[in-house]
Amino acid sequence: MRIKSKWLGILLTMGLVLAACSPSSGDETTTTEGEATATTEGSTDTTEGSTDTTEGSTEIATDVGVDLEAGTIDIGLLSDLSGGFAGLVTPIVTGHEVYWESVNADGGIEGLTVNLNIQDTGYVVDNHVQKYEEMKDSVVALGHSTGSPHTVAINDQLQEDGILAIPLTWYSGWTDPALNANLLHHGSSYCVEAQNVIQWLTEQMEDISTIGIVSVGGDYGLDSAAGAVLAAEGLGLEVVVDLAGGISDEASILAAADQIAEASPDLVWMTLIPSITSALFGQALANGYQGIWAGAGPSFSPAFVAPDSPIKDAVTASMYFGFYLEGWTGTSAGTEAAKELLLGAGRDIAPFDYYLEGVLEAEMMHQILQAAYDAGDMTQAGVLKAAKAFEDMGFDGLGPNESFVGDPNAQLQRETWVMKPDPDGLVAGTSGGAAIAEAAYVGSLVEAFDFTGACYVLGS
């Protein structure tokens, strides 16, 4: 049966509620006085190769983005604040801002105030490249770069310029030394996430023997779909629906829902954006499908389990997904400190896991900048060198410890949080609509996984 077009339109819109509050232009985002200030092009600079000292410090080498005389450090964020992932990225950027406001209020990094140069790329590769060119001579590093093809598009220039970037994407290629000379991965990749979540579900539900795989295209969808195929092979699951990379518009959603209902897999693995997830889920439900749904973290939105959501009960009963850090319902010291920081910032912040991702990224950069300062080298190259020397970067449980030293398998992040919808927590304000089903899970498939390259090669 076909769902009414009015219902389909509602479901296509769901999941984009958070994006409605994000900026729609490509202009830089600024913060008010006393916050981590987003600077404009050409903000602060020092003479290349210069050295200076701050109060009580040893001699510090600087070149770009660190002005010891002015007492500032400039970091760049290339962020999707108006494109397809704006609803997730906007809270992440807010997490950065809140974190650095707190650090600056407490004296900064050895007396140096951290400023953020935040640029909206709109999730457009050409914009990403242009914004990078505009900021590269005024920032010491990129604390955030949204998107895999976007980050790959500037990667050669990052290497030529000797600048560090932290990608906001969980593409498996970031563990590949052929790609990551100037990049710092964090969290389990889409490929690892799929293997972990699917295996965990088969351990909880013994009757899973068939699987359907649906995804958008690109690195996000196809890297995750590749992980789902590996999981199916390793667990002996029959793939009865294979629409990897085939979901893009209303027609493909309707066709996919028909195939899912007809094949009736025990489990559907999805790697989608929230608006497509809700539409596909609702259409398949209307067509009579009653199986289990699971997917990559960005496939889910709290809007699915809001009190007025027409799919709230069905989603709560049948959907699981992965995540890359502990999430709002976590109780580790790192997560509790991050939540206290966010909720005490005087901003309109409600529980949502992606704020915590912003805090974690900022913590990464904080540790790197402190290490570079301690080494006496806060040049762009010095910050990159400090980052790549971390063998055990920790976050007090907010996220898994990371290593950037050794061969790819030594660096590969294998832990994934398995999440489930939490409508009661959303209403009570104790969660962002999701709760932990299993913390820091590593299945036997991922434990034995031998990383020899990206699960999906960009451009293939």
C-alpha positions in Angstrom: 0.0 0.0 0.0 1.1 3.6 -0.7 1.3 6.1 2.0 -0.7 9.3 1.4 1.5 12.1 -0.2 0.7 14.4 2.7 2.1 11.9 5.2 5.2 11.4 3.1 5.8 15.1 3.0 5.6 15.3 6.8 8.1 12.5 7.1 10.5 13.9 4.6 10.5 17.1 6.6 11.1 15.4 10.0 14.7 15.4 11.2 15.4 18.8 9.8 13.9 20.7 12.8 17.3 21.4 14.2 18.6 22.7 11.0 16.0 25.5 10.9 17.9 27.5 13.5 21.2 27.4 11.6 22.5 30.2 9.5 21.5 30.1 5.8 24.3 32.3 4.3 27.9 31.5 3.6 29.1 34.3 5.9 31.3 33.7 8.8 29.6 33.1 12.1 30.7 35.4 15.0 30.2 35.3 18.7 29.7 38.1 21.1 32.3 39.8 23.3 33.6 37.5 26.0 33.0 34.4 23.9 35.3 32.5 21.7 35.4 35.1 18.9 35.0 34.0 15.3 37.6 36.2 13.5 37.4 37.5 10.0 39.9 36.9 7.2 43.4 38.1 8.0 42.8 38.5 11.7 46.0 37.8 13.6 49.5 36.9 12.3 53.1 37.0 13.2 56.2 37.2 11.2 57.1 33.8 9.8 59.6 32.0 12.0 59.4 34.5 14.8 59.9 33.6 18.4 58.7 35.4 21.6 57.9 34.7 25.1 54.8 35.0 27.2 54.8 35.6 30.9 56.5 32.9 32.8 57.2 30.8 29.6 60.2 29.6 27.7 60.8 30.8 24.2 58.0 29.8 21.8 58.3 29.6 18.0 55.4 30.9 16.0 54.5 31.7 12.4 50.8 31.8 11.6 47.8 32.0 13.8 49.6 32.6 17.1 50.4 36.1 18.1 52.3 36.1 21.4 52.3 39.9 21.6 48.6 40.2 21.2 48.1 37.1 23.3 45.9 35.2 20.8 45.6 31.8 19.1 43.4 31.5 16.0 41.8 28.2 15.0 39.7 27.7 11.9 36.4 25.7 11.7 35.1 24.8 8.2 31.5 23.9 9.1 28.3 23.0 7.4 25.9 25.5 9.0 23.3 25.7 6.2 23.6 22.4 4.2 22.3 18.9 4.6 24.0 18.2 7.9 23.5 21.7 9.5 21.1 20.3 12.1 24.0 18.2 13.5 26.9 20.5 12.8 25.4 23.7 14.3 25.3 22.1 17.8 28.9 20.8 17.3 30.1 24.3 16.6 28.3 25.6 19.6 30.1 22.9 21.6 33.4 24.4 20.3 32.3 27.9 21.2 31.2 27.0 24.8 34.4 25.0 25.4 36.7 27.8 24.4 34.7 30.5 26.2 35.3 28.5 29.4 39.0 28.0 28.7 39.5 31.7 27.9 37.7 32.7 31.0 40.1 30.5 33.0 43.2 32.1 31.5 43.3 30.5 28.1 46.3 28.4 27.1 49.2 29.8 29.1 47.6 33.2 29.0 46.8 33.1 25.3 43.2 33.6 24.3 41.8 31.2 21.7 39.7 32.7 18.9 37.6 30.8 16.4 37.3 31.7 12.8 34.1 29.9 11.9 33.1 29.6 8.2 29.9 28.2 6.7 30.7 25.9 3.8 27.1 24.9 3.2 28.4 21.4 2.6 29.6 22.4 -0.8 33.1 21.2 -1.8 34.0 24.3 -3.8 33.0 26.5 -0.9 35.1 24.4 1.4 38.2 24.9 -0.7 37.6 28.6 -1.1 37.1 29.1 2.6 40.2 27.2 3.4 42.3 29.3 1.0 40.9 32.4 2.7 41.7 31.3 6.3 44.9 29.3 5.9 47.2 32.3 6.4 45.5 33.4 9.6 44.9 30.2 11.6 47.4 27.8 13.3 45.2 24.7 12.6 41.7 23.6 11.6 39.7 22.4 14.6 36.9 21.0 12.5 36.4 20.2 8.8 32.9 19.0 7.8 32.7 16.2 5.2 35.0 13.6 3.7 35.1 14.7 0.0 35.3 18.3 1.3 38.3 17.4 3.5 39.9 15.3 0.8 39.5 18.3 -1.5 41.8 20.4 0.7 44.1 17.5 1.8 46.9 18.0 -0.7 46.9 21.7 0.2 47.0 20.9 3.9 50.0 18.8 3.3 51.7 21.4 1.2 51.0 24.1 3.8 51.8 21.9 6.7 48.5 22.5 8.5 46.6 20.2 10.8 42.8 19.5 10.4 40.4 17.5 12.5 37.7 16.1 10.1 34.1 16.0 11.2 33.4 12.7 9.4 33.9 9.1 10.4 35.2 7.9 7.1 37.4 4.8 7.4 40.0 6.3 5.1 41.2 8.6 7.9 43.1 5.7 9.4 45.0 5.2 6.1 48.5 6.8 6.2 48.2 7.5 2.5 45.5 10.1 3.5 46.0 11.2 7.0 49.4 12.8 7.2 47.7 16.1 8.2 44.5 14.7 9.6 43.4 13.5 13.0 40.7 10.8 13.1 38.5 10.2 16.1 35.7 7.8 16.9 34.9 4.5 15.1 34.5 4.8 11.3 31.3 4.2 9.5 32.6 0.9 8.4 33.5 -0.2 11.9 30.3 1.2 13.3 28.2 -0.9 10.9 30.0 -4.1 11.8 29.7 -3.5 15.5 26.0 -2.5 15.6 24.9 -5.3 13.4 26.9 -7.9 15.3 25.5 -6.6 18.6 22.0 -6.9 17.3 22.5 -10.5 16.2 23.7 -11.3 19.7 20.6 -9.8 21.3 18.1 -11.2 18.7 18.9 -14.7 17.7 16.4 -14.8 14.8 18.3 -12.3 12.6 19.3 -14.2 9.4 18.5 -11.8 6.6 19.5 -8.1 6.1 18.6 -5.2 3.8 21.2 -2.5 3.1 20.0 1.0 2.1 22.1 4.1 1.9 22.8 7.5 0.3 25.8 7.7 -1.9 29.2 9.1 -1.2 31.7 8.2 1.5 29.1 8.3 4.3 26.6 6.0 2.8 29.0 3.7 0.9 31.7 3.4 3.6 28.9 2.3 6.1 27.3 0.0 3.5 30.7 -1.7 2.9 30.9 -2.3 6.7 27.3 -3.8 6.6 28.4 -6.2 3.8 31.5 -7.2 5.9 29.2 -7.9 8.8 26.8 -9.9 6.7 29.7 -12.0 5.4 31.2 -12.5 8.8 27.9 -13.4 10.5 26.4 -15.5 7.7 23.5 -13.1 7.0 21.8 -13.2 3.6 21.6 -9.8 1.9 18.0 -9.7 0.5 17.9 -6.0 -0.3 21.0 -4.2 -1.6 20.3 -0.5 -2.3 23.7 0.9 -1.2 24.1 4.3 -2.7 20.6 4.1 -4.2 18.6 6.4 -1.9 18.4 10.0 -3.0 14.9 11.3 -3.7 11.2 10.6 -3.2 11.0 8.1 -6.0 13.9 6.1 -4.7 12.4 6.2 -1.2 9.1 4.8 -2.4 10.9 2.1 -4.5 13.1 1.1 -1.5 10.1 0.9 0.8 8.4 -1.5 -1.7 11.5 -3.7 -1.9 11.9 -3.8 1.9 8.3 -4.7 2.5 8.4 -7.4 -0.2 11.7 -9.0 0.9 11.0 -8.5 4.6 14.6 -8.7 5.9 14.9 -9.4 9.6 17.1 -6.3 9.8 17.5 -3.2 7.7 20.9 -1.3 7.9 20.5 2.3 6.8 22.9 5.1 6.3 20.8 8.1 5.5 20.1 11.7 6.5 17.3 12.1 9.0 14.6 13.4 6.6 15.1 10.4 4.3 15.2 8.0 7.3 11.8 9.2 8.6 10.2 9.0 5.1 11.6 5.6 4.3 10.7 4.2 7.7 7.1 5.6 7.5 6.6 4.3 4.0 7.9 0.8 4.8 5.8 0.7 7.9 2.7 1.7 5.9 3.6 -1.1 3.4 3.5 -3.6 6.3 7.2 -4.1 7.1 7.7 -5.0 10.8 11.4 -5.7 11.1 14.3 -4.2 13.0 16.0 -1.0 11.8 19.6 0.0 12.6 21.9 2.6 11.2 24.8 5.0 11.3 24.4 7.8 14.0 23.6 10.7 11.6 20.6 8.7 10.3 18.7 9.4 13.5 17.0 12.6 14.7 15.3 13.3 18.1 12.3 14.5 16.0 11.5 10.9 15.3 10.5 10.4 19.0 9.0 13.8 19.8 5.6 13.6 21.4 3.8 14.6 18.2 5.8 12.3 15.9 3.5 9.9 14.0 6.3 7.3 14.0 7.4 7.7 17.6 6.1 4.4 19.0 7.3 2.3 16.0 10.7 3.9 16.0 11.1 3.3 19.8 10.2 -0.3 19.4 12.4 -1.2 16.4 15.3 1.2 15.8 18.9 1.2 16.9 22.0 3.1 15.7 25.6 3.7 16.4 27.4 6.6 17.9 31.1 7.7 18.3 31.3 8.9 21.9 29.4 8.3 25.1 26.4 10.6 24.5 24.2 12.6 26.8 23.0 9.7 29.0 26.6 8.7 29.8 27.9 9.0 33.3 31.7 9.2 32.9 33.6 12.1 34.5 34.3 13.5 31.0 30.7 13.4 29.9 29.3 14.9 33.2 31.8 17.7 33.0 30.9 18.5 29.4 27.2 18.5 30.2 27.7 20.8 33.1 29.8 23.1 30.9 27.2 23.2 28.2 24.1 23.7 30.4 25.9 26.4 32.4 26.9 28.4 29.4 23.9 30.7 29.4 22.8 29.6 26.0 19.7 27.9 24.8 21.1 24.4 24.9 19.0 21.3 25.5 20.3 17.8 25.8 21.7 16.6 22.4 24.6 14.3 21.8 26.2 16.4 19.0 26.9 19.3 21.4 29.2 16.8 23.2 31.0 16.0 19.9 31.9 19.7 19.6 33.3 19.6 23.1 35.3 16.5 22.3 36.8 18.1 19.2 37.7 21.2 21.1 39.3 19.1 23.8 41.4 17.4 21.2 42.7 20.7 20.0 43.3 22.0 23.5 45.5 19.0 24.3 47.4 19.5 21.0 47.9 23.2 21.5 49.1 22.7 25.1 51.6 20.0 23.9 52.9 22.3 21.2 53.3 25.1 23.7 55.2 22.8 26.1 57.4 21.8 23.2 58.1 25.5 22.4 56.8 25.3 18.9 53.4 26.8 18.1 54.1 27.1 14.4 51.6 25.4 12.1 54.1 22.7 11.6 54.8 22.5 15.3 51.1 22.0 16.1 50.8 19.3 13.5 53.9 17.5 14.9 52.5 17.7 18.5 49.2 16.2 17.3 50.9 13.3 15.6 52.9 12.4 18.7 49.9 11.5 20.8 49.9 7.8 21.7 47.1 7.9 24.1 44.8 10.9 24.0 42.1 10.6 26.6 38.8 12.4 27.4 37.9 11.0 30.8 35.3 8.7 29.2 33.5 11.3 27.1 34.9 9.4 24.1 37.3 6.5 23.5 41.0 7.2 23.9 42.8 7.8 20.6 46.2 7.0 19.3 47.9 8.6 16.4 51.2 6.7 16.6 52.1 3.3 15.1 50.6 1.3 12.2 47.0 1.8 11.1 45.7 -1.2 13.1 47.3 0.3 16.3 45.5 3.6 15.5 42.1 2.1 14.4 39.3 3.1 16.8 37.2 -0.1 17.4 34.8 1.1 20.1 31.2 2.0 19.1 28.3 3.0 21.3 25.0 1.3 20.4 22.1 3.7 21.0 18.3 3.3 21.2 15.5 5.9 21.0 14.5 7.5 24.3 11.2 9.4 24.0 10.8 9.6 27.8 14.2 11.1 28.2 13.5 13.6 25.5 10.4 14.8 27.3 12.0 14.8 30.7 15.1 16.6 29.5 17.5 13.9 30.5 18.5 12.9 27.0 18.4 14.2 23.4 16.1 11.5 22.4 18.6 8.7 22.5 20.0 6.5 25.3 22.9 4.0 25.5 22.0 0.4 24.8 25.6 -0.8 24.9 28.7 1.2 25.8 32.0 1.1 24.0 31.1 -2.2 22.3 33.8 -4.1 20.3 32.4 -7.2 18.5 34.6 -10.1 17.5 34.4 -9.1 13.8 35.9 -5.7 14.6 38.3 -7.1 17.1 39.8 -9.2 14.4 39.4 -6.6 11.6 42.7 -6.1 9.8 42.7 -2.5 8.4 44.6 -2.4 5.0 42.8 0.6 3.6 39.5 2.4 3.4 36.4 0.1 3.2 35.1 2.4 0.5 37.6 4.4 -1.7 36.4 7.9 -2.4 35.7 8.4 -6.0 35.3 4.7 -6.8 
